[in-house]
Amino acid sequence: MIRPRAYLGLFLLSAATLAFEINLTRLFSVAQFYHFAFMIVSLALLGFGASGTALAVNPGWGHVPPSSSLSGMSLACAVSILGAYLLANWLPFDSFSLAWDRRQAAVLALHYAASAAPFFFGGMAVGILLTASPQTASQTYAVSLLGAAMGCVVALVAPSRLGGEGTAVLSSGLSALGALVTYPARGKAADGRKAPLWRLPGWLLIAGLLAFWFLDSGLRLSGQPALPLLQLRLSPYKSLAYALQYPGAEVIYQKWNAFSRVDVVRSPGVRSLPGLSYRYSQPPPPQHGLLVDGDDLSPIVLPNSDPTFADYLPTAIAFHLRPNAEALILEPRGGLDVATALALGARRVTAVEMNPLIVEAARHLYADPRVRVIVESDRSYLRRAEAQYDVIVLSLATTYHPVRSGAYSLAEDYRYTVEAFQDALARLNDDGVFVVTRWLQVPPSEEVRAFALALTALERMGRDPAQRLAAFRGYTTATLLVKKDPFTPDELANVREFAASRAFDLIYAPDIQPEEVNQYNVLPEPVYYQAFTGLLRASSRAAWYAAYPFEVAPPTDDRPFFGHFFKWSQAGQVMAELGKTWQPFGGAGYFVLLALLSLALVMAGVLILLPVAVARVSRRPDGPLAARQVLAVLIYFGLIGLGFLLIEIPLIQRFILFLGHPAYALTAVLFTLLLFSGLGSQLSPHVAHTWALVALVVGVLSIPRLLPAVFHLALGFPLALRLGVTAIVLAPLGFLMGIPFPTGVRWMTGTDDYARLIPWAWAVNGAASVISAVLAALLALSFGFSVVLLVGALCYAGAWLTALVQQRAGGPSPR
């Protein structure tokens, strides 16, 4: 019988591991890059599978008294959380030199092992409890899920007060508190045996971890900086690291919130005016540099600067076409586009910025009486706003990244989808102008994709794009102008005059002639004009996209990966250049996922097959279990392990649009699914297993049709209401997803032979989740979220079929 304090310890341990997992994504997004955060966390899930394998290979570990095992595992988890963070921080992985520096592979492997350790100990705790008392699997699994749900809340709330580093310490402290709660008292374990030998060192270690937790938390809550030992070290390739190399540069502002770290750098070397015409002959205005997660430096133009520079920026054309405009600026970051609009006579500027820390950091600009600040996601505002605007500017919020680097191909960007462009155009006056600026790439790629987005959005609105689009380029950027009504001759003359006076080259206009292009920034071939006109005039868009050397088809809300340009036709060149260029992984982020999937398959295979190689499969008195019976168990638990994350991950990515930021989506979706999965697990003995799986498959298959309707209806709601809608939509799925695992464990309690398979089933379930975490990202990138959900539904359908076949064969099965 498992005692209540053991469940309390498990609750705290689960909260600690989940909070650490979410916080890892933040820490590695700041210290490294987005896809490395994904890699570390996905492979950390190997810890759960490894714990099941360890229990299967060493069955005696499953018979350790629960209080002693939980205390030991919680203490080990607390130590490993701190150790994993300190190792990753003080022995950083250099992805850019991996191709030629063999030592980086060892560093990466060490990071994987360290990141997996806390999850190994957390998984061991759950596996031991399941093995020791399979009859109470519903309660054990429920407590684990509910604790994980609480960890989501911790990961959302703590960073704004403690920072990312402090949240790692908090996770360690929660696990140490779990060790304290379950520690054997009065020299005896719960079953009367002697307390473990590590009693005194264990007490000292728990006390030390808790004291460290309180000291660090106290310093941060009082506004003092982090302990030097914990301060996060950034990759030398991050923009912040570069900015601080300039003599005299210093960070004058740094704050964390639930989804970002914002830094402001004061430096005479900050001179960022993307797209500025080289015919501007004056010194650039003094600026500070604003960075989010240590990257993508955005200028903050200081007060009382000479505003004449604004007229030489490409977005100035909108205010030439619409003087005295009512302007809407979407995600202006440091506010360069806001400053441009004010300098060029905009009547009023509405700035929609999701991150309140950015508004605080550039407060002098956003406090201008002509500026109205809306702190929410731009998609939500566009859906709920009733105002119409003369000018809408989609700010260039990122610095230049070569598309072949692939470093940002895994990032969802709901600002650059067909539906987003439709939302923006819907808020324009009939003669209004929508302005989009992107970095020039060679061959043309991101600027072509932006053009494809505008073209497709106009066509979906029933308008002829040929008469409503214009584009020009400078030395580094391309600017796209989109209207709901056709451009007039006067407007086109204005565009030509503006471009010529600033040495900007026309790319496209409704009446453009070939001799007008490639006049100032001369290229061997007018490749941008050729790409834009080729796309617009193509008889088959699908065929044109298929033939183009990069993937430039317009992203949608179901596949919002604007930065993903990889095609398999590039594979030969990428592999030929491996180790010969400065780009990480040979220049294609897609190969990161493929390499990770290969590694996940190998590791999962090892975890699943190791018990066969090391230990004999359980035997009944009259002979061994039939291979078919063992295989049925493994297939069932493998399929529900695959299915859970193949549903969870695309839902997180899809709800980024609805909730406005990945951190909100991650927290809200995980919290809801885990909370209601816990309730489903608790009530699973009273729910028909077969019908629960059927209902789950039907529910998952309905999601791709349900979510667009819900988002269309509620995207404009306030955030609190959208969180409520999220819970209502996902609660039934979460409840049903919590039923298959504990029911499967009860399946195996009928005989001792099946019961001995529980640790192995736990290993298979964890190993499958590692594969599905990577597979979900790969499928979403290639085919979209709907396909990932379909595959997840098929996994649960396969689990249902496995149970049904086992039941009809007369063997034990979930009922």
N, C-alpha and C positions, 0 to 999 in steps of 0.2 A: 504494500500500500504506500502510495506517495503522499507525503505530508504537505500541508498547506505552505509551509515555509520553503519547501523545495520548489513549489510552483511560483512563489514570489521571487526566489532566486532565478528561476528560468525566465520569468517576465523581465527582470532587470537585465539579465544577460542578453536576451533577444533584443531589448531596446538598445542596448549598447552596440551590438553588432550592426543593427540596421542603421543607427545614427552614424556610425563610423563609415559604413558603406556609402551612404549618401554624401557624407562630408568628404569622402575620398574624391568623388567626382568634382567637387568644388576645388579642393586643394590641387588636384592635378590639372584642372582646367586653368588655374592661375599659374602654377609653377611650370607646367609643360604646355600641352595643347589638347584640344578637345578629344581627339581620337585616342590619345594616350590615357586619358582619364577612363575612357570606355574600356580600353584593353585591360588596365589594371583591375578594375572592378569586376569585369566579366571573368577574368581568370581567378580572381579571389574566390569566386563561387566554387572553384575546385576544392576549396577547403571542406565544404559540406560533403561532397562526394568522397573525399579522402577520409573523412571521419567514419563514414559507413564502411569503407573498405577496411580501415583499421580494426573496426569492431568485428567484421566478418573474419578477418585473418586471426584475430585474438579474441575468441568468444568469451574468455574469462573476464575481459574488461567490462562486459555488459552485466556482470554480477557484482560489481562494486556497489556498496550501499549508496543510494541516491544522494544523501546529504554530503558524504565525503566527495563523491565524484563531481557533483555540481559545484561545490566550493573550490575544488582543485581546478576544474575547467574554467570557472569564472575568473579565478586569480590568474591563470595562464593567459586567458583572453585579455585581461586588463594589461598585463605586461606586454603582450604581443601587439596590442593596439599602439601603445607608445613606441615600442620598438620598430614597428612597421613605419610609423610616421617619421621617426628620427632617422632611420636608415634611408628612406626615400629622399629626405631633406638634405642629409649630409653626404650621401653618396649618389648624386643625381645621375640619371640616365641621359646620355647625349645621343638622341635619335639621328642627328645629322651626320654623325661619324660612324654609325653602325656598320655601313657597308664596307669600311676599310679598317675599322678598329675592332679586333676580335674581343677585346676586353669588355666592350659595351654589351655583347651578348651575355656575358657572365653577370654583368650588373643588372641587366634586364631580368635574367632568370632569378637572381637574388631578390629583386623587387617582387616578382611574382610569388616566390615562396614566402616572403615576409608578409605580403598583403593577404595571402591565403591563410596564414596562421590563425588570426582571430576567428575566422569563419570555421576553421578546423575544430577549434576548441568549442565554439558555439554549437557546431554540428555534433560533436562528441556528446555534449550534454543532452541534446535532444535524443540522439541515438541510444544512449545508455538508458534513458527513461523509457523509451519505447520498448527496448529489449527487456528491461526489468519488469515492466508492467504493461504488456500489450493490450490488456483488457481496458486500460484507461487511456488508450491512444487518442481518443477524441478529446479528452481534457488536456493531455500533454500538447497535442498539436494546436489546440485552441489557444492555450496560454502562450505558446511560442509565437503564434501569429498576432495575438493581441499585444504582446510585448513589442514585436516588430512594428506594429502600427503606432505605438507610442514613440518608438524611435524616429519615425517619420516626423512627428511633431517636434521632437527635440532638435532634429536636424534643420527644421525650418525656423525655429524660434531662436536657438542659441547663437548662430553666427553674428547676428546684429549686435549682440552684447559681448560676446566672447571672441569673435573672429573665427576664422577657419581653424587656426592653430588651437585656440581655446576649446573649440568644439571637439577636437580630437582628444584633448585632455579630459573633457567632460565624459566622453564615451568610455575612456579608460576608468574614470571614477565610478561610473554607473556599474561597470562590470566588477570593480573591486567591492562596491557596495553589495552586489549580488553574492560575492564570495563571503562577505561578512555575515549576511543574512543566513546563509546555509552552512556556516562553519560549525563543525561538531562541537558541542558544548560540554563543559565539565569533564574534559578528558576522555569522553566516550563518543563514539559514532552513534548514529540513530539506532542501530541494531544491537547496541551494547558492546560492540567490539572496541578495542583500543583505538584511540584517535590516531590518525596518520603521523608518521615521523616528522613531517614537515610542519608540525603544529606551531612551534615557536617562530621559525623563519617565516612561516605563512602569515602569522599575525603581524610580524614586523613589516612584511612586504605590503600587506593590505593597509596598515597604518601609514606607511610611507606614500603609497599611491593616493590615498585619500587626503593626506596633508598636502601633497603636491597639487592635487585637484583644487583644494580650497585656496592655496596660496595663489595659483595662477588665476583662478576665477576672481579672487578678491582684487588682484592688481588690475585686471581688465575692467571689472565693474566700477573701479574708482577712476577709470580714464587713463591709467598708466599703460605704457607699452608692454608687449609680451616679454616673458623671460627670454633672454638672448638665445638660450638653448633651443627654443621653439620657433623662433622667427623664420618664416617661410622663405626659402631661397628660390629665386626664379631662374628659369633656363636663360643662358646668355643670349639666346636667339629671340627672346621676347622683346617687344618694343620698349618696355620700361627699362630693361637691362641696357639696351642701346642708348636710351635717352640719358641715363645716369652716368654714362661714360664721358659726357661732355663736361669740360672744366666748369665748376661752379654750379652744376645741376644739383637740385635737391628736391625731395618729396615734401610738399607743404600741406598735403591733405591726403589722408588714407582712412577709409572706412569700409567695413563689411556690412552687407545685409544678407537676407536669406538667399539671394541668387547672384551676388557679385561682390567683387572688391574694386573700389574706385580709388584711383590715385591721381593726384595733380602734381605735376613736376614744374618747378620754376627753373628755367634755364635759358640763357641767351641763344642756345642752339635750336630752340623750338621755332621752326618756321614752316608751318604746314598750311598751305592754301591750295588744295587739290584742284587742278585744272586751270590755275591762274595763267593768263596769257603772258607770253614772254615780251609782249609790247608794253607791259606795265613796268615803268622805269624807276619807280620810287622804292625805297626800302620797305620791306614788309612790315606790317604793324607788330608791336610787341605782343607776345602771346605766352600763355601757359599751355602745357600739354596735359590733356585729360585722357586717362587710360582705364579701360574696364578689363578686369582680370589680367592686368599687366600687358595688354596688347591693344592694337588698333588705336593709336594715338589720334586724338581729335583736338583741334586747336580751340582755345578759349581766348578770343581777342580781348585785350585789356581795355578798360574804360578810357575814354578821351583819345582813342586812336584815330588817326586820319582815315576817314571812311572811303577815300577815293579808290582803294584797292577793290572794293566790292563790285565796281562796274566792269572789272576785267575778269571776273569769275564767270564760268559758263552759265550758272543759274540766273545771272543778271538779265538774260534775254527775256525771261518770263515777265519781269517788271518793266521792260521796254514795251512789250506787247500789251501789258495790262498795268498802266500807271495807276497809282492810288489804289492798289489792289487790296482786297480782303484775302489774306494769305493763310494757308494751312501748311505747317512744316511738320513732317512725320519723322520722329526720332532724330532730332537735331544734334544729339550728343552735346559737344561743347558749345554749340550755338552758332556756328559759322553761317549757316543758311538764315538763321534768325537775324544776325547782324547784317547780312546782305540785304534782306528784305527791308529792314528799318532804314538802312543807308540809302536805298533806292526809292523811298517814299511810300512804302506800303501803309495803307490806312490803319490796318490792325493785323496783328500776327497771332495766330493760335498755334502754340507749340505743344505737340503731343509727345510726351517722353515717359516711358514706362518706369524708369529708374529714379526714385526720389533723391538718391545720393548725387546723381548727375545734376539735378536741378539745384541742389544745395551747393555743389562745388562751383557752379557757374551762376551764382545767385545774382550778381550784379547785372547780368544780361537779362535773365528771366524776370527780374524785378522791374524792368522798364514798363511804364504805364500803358504802352501800346501793345504789350505782350500779355496774352492770356495763356497760362500754363495748365495743361490737362495731364495729370499723372495717371496714365493707364496705357494699355497696349493700343497701338494705332488701329489694329483691326477691330477691336471692340468699339473704339470711338467712332470709326467710320460707319459701323453698323447702327449705332444709336443716335448719331448726330443728325440734326434736321437742317442745319445751316448749309448753304451752298457757297462755294468759294471761287474767286477769280483765278487764283493760283494755288496749286498743291505741289509741294516739293517733297519727293522721297529722298531724304538726305543720304549721302554716301557715308555710311557709318563705319566702314572698314578701311584699313590701309591696303596698299597694293599687295596682292599675293599671287604669284605665278600660278596659273590654273594647274600646271603639271605637278606642282608640289603635292597636291592632294591633301594638304593639311587641314582643309576646312570642308572637305567633301562630305563628311558625315554629319555636319551640322544642319539641323532643320532651320529654314528661314521662311516664315509665313508672310514676310513682307513682299517676297518675290514669287508669287504664284498667280495663276490666271485669275483666281477668285479675288485675290488682294487687289489686283489692278482694276477689276470690275468694281470693287467697293470704292476705290479712290475715284474712278471716273463718275460713279453715281453721285458723288458729293461736289462735282464741278458744275458751275454755271454752264449754260449751253455754249457760250463762247470762251469758257475758261481753259486754262492750260495746265496740264499735268507734266511735271519735269522729273526726269530720272537720269542720274549720272552714274556711269560705271567706269572702271579702269580699262584702259586699252590693253588688249592682249594680242600677241602674235603667235600663231594665226588667230584671227578674230574668234572669240568664244563668249565671254560673259556679256559683251556689248550686243552680240547677235542674239543671245538668249533673252536679254531685256527687250530687244526689238520683237522677238517672237512672242513674248508675253503680251506686249501691247497690241500687237497684231491680232492675236487670238482673242484677247479680251474684247476688242472692238467688234470682231466678227460674231462673238457670242451675244453681243448687245445689238446685233443686226445692223451694223454700220460698216461702210466701206473703208478699210484701213488705208488704202492708197492715197486718199485725199485728206487724211486726218493725222498723218505722221510726218515728222521732220527730224533730222538728226545732223549733228556736226561733231567734229573732234578737234581737240587741241593736241598738245604734245604728249599728254599722259592720260587724258580722259575722253570719253565719248558721252554726249548729252543727247537725250531723246525728248522730244516734245510731242505730246499727245493731246488731241482735242476730240470733243464729242461731235462738234460741227466741223465741216471742211475748213481748211486754211483759206483765207481770202488772199487775193493778189497783194494787197497792202501788207498783210502780215508776212507773207513770204519775202517781199522786198525788205521788210524790217529785219528778218532773220538773216538775209544775205548781207545787208549793210553791217549788222552787228558782227557777223562772222568775219567779214573781210577786214574790218577795222581792228580786229583783235587777232588776226592771223589764225583763225579757226577754219578748218576745211569742212565743207559740206560733205555729208555722207549720203543723205537722202532728203528729198523734198518732192512734193507731188509733181512738180514740173521740172525736175532736175534734168540737166543735160550732161553727158559724159565728160565734156571739156571743162565743167565747173569744178570737178573734184581734184584732190591731190595737188593743190597749188602752193601751199605754205609749208606744211610738214610732209615733205615729198617722200613717197615710198616707191620702190621699183615697180609695184603694181598697185592699183587702187583697190586693195583687197577688201576694205570695209564696204565701199560702194558696191563691189561685186557681190559680197555676201548678203547685204541688205536687199538689194534689188533682186538677186537670185531667189531669195526666200519669198519675197513678196510676189514674184511673178511665176513661181513654181506651179506647174499644173497639178502636182501631187506633193503636198507638204510632207507627208509621211516618207515618201521616196527621197525628198531633198534632205530631210533630217537623217535618214539612214545612210545617205552617201557622204554626209559632211564628216570631216575627220574627227570632230569632237561631238560629244553628246550635248546638243543645244536645244532639244525639244523643250517647250515651255513647261516648267514645273506646275503641279497642281497641289491643292491641299492634301490630296491622298499621297502625294510623292513630292514633298516640299524641299528638295535638295538642290538649291540653286547652284551650289559650288561643286556639284558632281558632274564632271565633264568626261569621265573615262569611257572609252570604248575598247573592245577587245582588239580592234585593229591596231591600237597603240602598244599592245603588249610586247611585240618584238623590239621596238625601239626602247621601251622602258627597261627591259631586261638587258639590252646591249649597253645601256648607260649606267647600269647598276654599279655603284662605287666609283663612277667617273664624274659625277656632278655633285653639286652641293645640296641637291634636293634630297630629302629623307626618303628612304625606301625606293630609290630609283625614280622618283617623280610621280608616283600614282598611289594615292591614299587607298584606292580599291584593293591593292595588293596587301595592305595592312590587314584588312578583314579576311582575305583569303588565307594569309599566313596564320592569322589567329584561329580561323576555323580549322585549318589543318592541325595546328597544335592542340586545339580543344578536342578534336576527334582522337588524336593519339593519346592524350592524357585521359580522356573518358574511357577509351579502350583499355588502358592500363588499369584504371580504377575498377572497371567492371570485371576484367578477366583475372586480376591478381588473386582474388579469393579462390579461383579454380586452380591456379598454379601453386598456391601456398598451402591452402587448406582443403581437405576433402569436403565435398558437398554432404550435407546432413543425410543420415541414413535412418530408415525406420527399422524396427526389430526384424521385419521380414524382408528387408532389402532396401536398396537406395530408392529415393524418389525418382520417378521416371523423368527423363530429360525433358519430356513434353511438359510435365508439371512445373519443373523449375523454370523452363523457358517462358511459360505463361505468366509466372510471377514477375520475371524480369521485364518482359514486354509490357505488362500492365503498368508497372511503376516507371519504366522508361518513358512510355507514352504520356503519362500524366505529368512527368517532369518536363518533357518537351512542350506539352500543350500549355502549361501554366505560364511560362515566360513568353511563348509565342503569342499569347493573348495580352499579357501584362505590358510588354515592351511597346508594341504598336499603339496600345491605348495611351500610354504615357506620351508617346510622340504625337499622337493625334490631339490630345488635350492641351498640348502647348499652345495651339491656336486658340482654344476656348478660354484658357486661363491666363494667357499672355506671356508666360515665361516658363522655361524648362523646369526651374526649381519648384514653382507652384504646381505644375503638372505632375512632376515626380512625387511630390509630397501628397497631393490630394488623391491621385490615382492609387498610389501604394497604400496610403492610409485607409482608403475606402475598401480596396480589395482585401487587404490583410485583416481589417476589422471584421468585415462581413464573412470572410473565409473562416476566421476564428469562430464566429457564431455558427456558421455552417458545420464546422468540425464538431462543435459542442453538441449540436442537435442531429448529427449524422446518424446515430443509432435509431432515430425515429423517422428517417427519410428513406424512401425506397431508392436504393442505389441506381438501379437501371433507369428509372424515370428521371432521376436527377441528372444523369449523364446525357440522356436524350434532350432534356430541357436545356442543358448547358450548350450542347451543340447547336440547337435551334437559336438560342440567345446570341451566341457568337456570330452565327451566320447572318443574323439580322442587324448586327452593329454597323456594317458599312452603309446600310440604307438609313438606319436610325440616326446616326450621329450628324450627318449633314443637315437633316431636318431640324434636329435639336439646336445645332449651332446657328442655323439661319434664324431660328426663333429667338434664341437667348443670348447670342454673342454680344449684344448691346447692353445686357443687364449689368448692374454693378458687380464687382468681384465677389462680394459675399453671397449674392444670389447665384452667381455662376458656380461657386463652390457647392452650394446646396443642390443645384441641378446635377452637378457631377456625382454627388453622393447618391442621388435618387436613381440616376441612369445606371450606375455601376454596382449598386448594392445587390441586386438580384444575381448578377454574374458572380460577384465575390462570394455570396452565400453558396452558390452551386459549386464553385471551384474549391471550396473548403471541404467538400464531402468525399471525393474519391480517395484521397490518401488515407485518412483514418479508417475508412471502410475497408480499404485494402489490407491494412494492418490487422484489423479484426478478422479478415478472411483467413489469416495465417495462424490464428490462435486455436484453431480446431484440433491440431495435432502438434506434437513436439517437433516433428520433422519440418513442418511449415514454419513454426515459430522460430526455428534456428535460422531461417532465411531472412528474418527481419533486418538485421544489419546490412546484408547484401542488397536487399531491396532499397534501403535508405541510400546506399552508395550509388546504385543505378539511378535513382531519382535525382540525386545531386549531380552526378556526371551528365545526365541528360540535360539538366538545366544549364550547364556550362555550354553545351553545344547549342541549345536553343537561344541563349543570349546573343551569341555571335550570328547564328543563322537568321535571327529576326532582323538584325541590322542589315545583313547582306541582302535578304529578300526585299526589305523595305526600300533599300537603295536601288535595287534592280527593277522591282515590279510594283512597289507601293504597299501601303499598309493593309489594304483590303486583301491582298494575296497572303500576307503574313497571318491575318486573322483566319483566313480560309484554311491554311495549313494547320493552325492551332486547333480549329474545329475538327479537322480530320484526325488529329492525334487523339482527341477525346473520343471521337467516334471509334477509332481503333481500340482504345481501352475498353469501351462498351462492348465491342465485338469480342475481344479477348475474354472478358468476364462471362459473356453469354456462351461462348464455345466451351469454356471450362465448366460452367454450370450444367450444360447439356451432356457433357462427358461424364457427369456424376462426381466430379471432384469438388473440393471446397472452392467457393467463389464469393465475391461480394454480393450481398442480397439487398 
